[in-house]
């Protein structure tokens, strides 16, 4: 609670101001004047267009460099060997994230106050074509990374790691890259089912 009291409120205030600018002031009967008519912020958790942690949806990806972190959906499952359907992963992750706020009580961190976060939506993948989808993924991730924004990728099947890394490495030169990968198991074998 002590850490929470030390947090700045600038990000929250910007969110409230944006809500009023883009979502109208609340009806006269609403006492909490931080509420807008149209949901344009974190609250209520059950409303708003579905983005990761209710981050700003950035329609113009040319502006991604104005943010510290960009969430990128990669709805691809043509590389799945057993259970397809992970193309709906980004949508499901965003939907579940709406239940949470950008504040972590245990660490006393509010992402809204420490970073600027946006959601650029999903990369247009081509079902049934790993090659074309991989090219799309690499190009999209390369664009985000080159802008200076840190990409967070929501997948998708296990195959998307390769085109993601390929997109980042285009801009690294001889520097090393790292991946933090959340999965229920490791998919790092050379071949699977003869391919």
C-alpha positions as CSV (number, residue, x, y, z in Angstrom):
1,X,0.0,0.0,0.0
2,X,2.9,2.3,0.6
3,X,4.2,1.8,-2.9
4,X,0.7,2.5,-4.2
5,X,0.6,5.8,-2.4
6,X,3.9,6.8,-4.1
7,X,2.6,6.2,-7.6
8,X,2.1,9.2,-9.8
9,X,-1.4,9.8,-11.2
10,X,-0.4,11.4,-14.5
11,X,-1.2,8.3,-16.7
12,X,-4.6,7.9,-15.0
13,X,-5.4,11.6,-15.5
14,X,-4.5,11.4,-19.2
15,X,-6.8,8.4,-19.5
16,X,-9.7,10.3,-17.9
17,X,-9.0,13.4,-20.0
18,X,-8.9,11.3,-23.2
19,X,-12.2,9.6,-22.1
20,X,-13.9,12.9,-21.9
21,X,-12.4,14.3,-25.1
22,X,-13.3,11.2,-27.1
23,X,-16.2,9.7,-25.1
24,X,-18.2,12.8,-24.0
25,X,-18.8,14.0,-20.4
26,X,-21.0,11.7,-18.3
27,X,-24.7,12.3,-18.0
28,X,-25.7,14.9,-15.4
29,X,-26.9,12.2,-13.0
30,X,-23.4,10.7,-12.7
31,X,-21.6,12.0,-9.6
32,X,-18.1,10.6,-10.5
33,X,-17.0,13.1,-13.1
34,X,-14.1,10.9,-14.2
35,X,-16.7,8.7,-15.9
36,X,-17.4,9.5,-19.6
37,X,-20.5,8.6,-21.6
38,X,-18.7,6.2,-23.9
39,X,-16.1,3.8,-22.3
40,X,-12.7,5.0,-23.3
41,X,-10.5,3.8,-20.5
42,X,-9.8,0.9,-18.1
43,X,-13.3,0.9,-16.5
44,X,-15.7,-0.7,-16.6
45,X,-13.9,-4.0,-17.1
46,X,-16.8,-5.5,-19.1
47,X,-16.9,-2.7,-21.7
48,X,-14.8,-1.2,-24.4
49,X,-13.2,-2.4,-27.6
50,X,-11.0,-5.4,-26.9
51,X,-7.4,-4.5,-26.6
52,X,-4.6,-5.9,-24.4
53,X,-5.1,-4.5,-20.8
54,X,-7.5,-2.0,-22.4
55,X,-4.5,-0.2,-23.9
56,X,-5.0,2.4,-26.6
57,X,-5.8,0.9,-29.9
58,X,-3.4,2.4,-32.4
59,X,-5.0,2.3,-35.8
60,X,-2.2,4.1,-37.6
61,X,0.8,1.8,-37.2
62,X,3.1,4.5,-38.6
63,X,2.7,6.2,-35.2
64,X,3.8,3.1,-33.1
65,X,7.2,4.7,-32.3
66,X,5.4,7.2,-30.1
67,X,4.9,4.4,-27.6
68,X,7.3,2.4,-25.4
69,X,5.6,-0.9,-25.9
70,X,3.3,-2.2,-28.6
71,X,1.2,-5.3,-28.3
72,X,0.9,-7.2,-31.6
73,X,-1.5,-10.1,-32.3
74,X,-0.3,-12.9,-34.5
75,X,-3.4,-15.1,-35.2
76,X,-1.6,-18.0,-36.9
77,X,-2.0,-21.7,-36.5
78,X,-0.9,-23.2,-39.8
79,X,2.2,-24.5,-38.1
80,X,0.3,-26.5,-35.5
81,X,1.1,-30.2,-35.5
82,X,-1.6,-31.3,-33.2
83,X,-4.3,-28.8,-32.1
84,X,-5.3,-26.0,-34.4
85,X,-7.3,-23.1,-33.1
86,X,-4.5,-20.9,-31.7
87,X,-5.3,-18.3,-34.4
88,X,-8.0,-17.2,-31.8
89,X,-5.3,-16.9,-29.2
90,X,-4.7,-13.1,-29.5
91,X,-8.4,-12.5,-29.3
92,X,-8.7,-14.7,-26.2
93,X,-5.7,-13.2,-24.4
94,X,-7.1,-9.7,-25.0
95,X,-10.5,-10.7,-23.7
96,X,-9.1,-12.2,-20.5
97,X,-6.8,-9.2,-20.0
98,X,-9.8,-7.0,-19.7
99,X,-10.4,-8.5,-16.3
100,X,-7.2,-6.9,-15.0
101,X,-5.8,-3.4,-14.6
102,X,-2.4,-2.3,-15.5
103,X,-1.6,-2.1,-11.8
104,X,0.2,-4.9,-9.9
105,X,-0.4,-4.7,-6.2
106,X,2.4,-7.0,-5.2
107,X,5.1,-5.0,-7.0
108,X,3.5,-1.6,-6.6
109,X,3.8,-1.0,-10.3
110,X,1.2,0.7,-12.6
111,X,2.1,0.2,-16.2
112,X,0.0,3.2,-17.1
113,X,2.4,5.3,-15.1
114,X,5.7,3.7,-16.0
115,X,5.3,3.1,-19.8
116,X,3.2,4.1,-22.8
117,X,1.4,1.0,-24.1
118,X,-0.6,0.6,-27.2
119,X,-2.2,-2.3,-29.1
120,X,-1.7,-2.2,-32.8
121,X,-4.1,-5.1,-33.5
122,X,-3.3,-8.2,-35.5
123,X,-1.0,-9.0,-38.3
124,X,-2.8,-10.2,-41.4
125,X,-1.8,-13.8,-41.7
126,X,-2.6,-16.2,-44.6
127,X,-4.3,-19.4,-43.4
128,X,-2.6,-22.5,-44.9
129,X,0.6,-20.6,-46.0
130,X,3.4,-20.6,-43.5
131,X,5.7,-18.8,-45.9
132,X,3.4,-15.9,-46.6
133,X,2.3,-15.6,-43.0
134,X,5.9,-15.7,-41.8
135,X,6.8,-12.9,-44.3
136,X,3.9,-10.8,-42.9
137,X,4.9,-11.5,-39.3
138,X,8.5,-10.6,-39.9
139,X,7.6,-7.4,-41.7
140,X,5.2,-6.3,-39.0
141,X,7.5,-7.1,-36.1
142,X,10.4,-5.5,-37.9
143,X,8.3,-2.3,-38.3
144,X,7.4,-2.1,-34.6
145,X,10.9,-2.9,-33.5
146,X,12.6,-0.4,-35.9
147,X,10.2,2.3,-34.6
148,X,11.7,2.0,-31.1
149,X,8.7,0.4,-29.5
150,X,9.2,-2.9,-27.7
151,X,7.0,-5.6,-29.3
152,X,4.9,-7.9,-27.2
153,X,3.6,-10.7,-29.4
154,X,0.3,-12.6,-28.7
155,X,0.1,-15.8,-30.6
156,X,-0.6,-18.1,-32.4
157,X,1.1,-21.4,-32.6
158,X,4.6,-22.3,-31.8
159,X,5.9,-21.6,-35.3
160,X,5.6,-17.8,-34.9
161,X,8.8,-17.5,-32.9
162,X,11.0,-17.9,-36.0
163,X,9.4,-15.0,-38.1
164,X,9.2,-12.9,-35.0
165,X,12.9,-13.2,-34.3
166,X,13.7,-12.8,-38.0
167,X,11.9,-9.5,-38.0
168,X,13.8,-8.2,-34.9
169,X,17.2,-9.5,-36.1
170,X,16.9,-7.4,-39.3
171,X,17.6,-4.4,-37.1
172,X,20.1,-5.8,-34.6
173,X,23.2,-6.1,-36.6
174,X,25.6,-8.3,-34.6
175,X,23.8,-7.7,-31.3
176,X,22.0,-10.6,-29.5
177,X,18.3,-11.0,-29.2
178,X,16.4,-12.7,-26.4
179,X,12.9,-14.2,-26.2
180,X,10.6,-14.5,-23.2
181,X,8.3,-17.3,-24.3
182,X,5.2,-18.4,-22.3
183,X,3.9,-21.8,-23.3
184,X,2.9,-25.0,-21.7
185,X,5.8,-26.8,-23.2
186,X,9.0,-26.1,-25.2
187,X,8.8,-26.5,-29.0
188,X,12.5,-26.3,-29.9
189,X,13.1,-29.6,-31.8
190,X,14.8,-29.5,-35.2
191,X,12.0,-31.5,-36.9
192,X,8.5,-32.7,-36.1
193,X,6.6,-35.3,-38.0
194,X,9.3,-35.3,-40.8
195,X,9.2,-31.6,-41.4
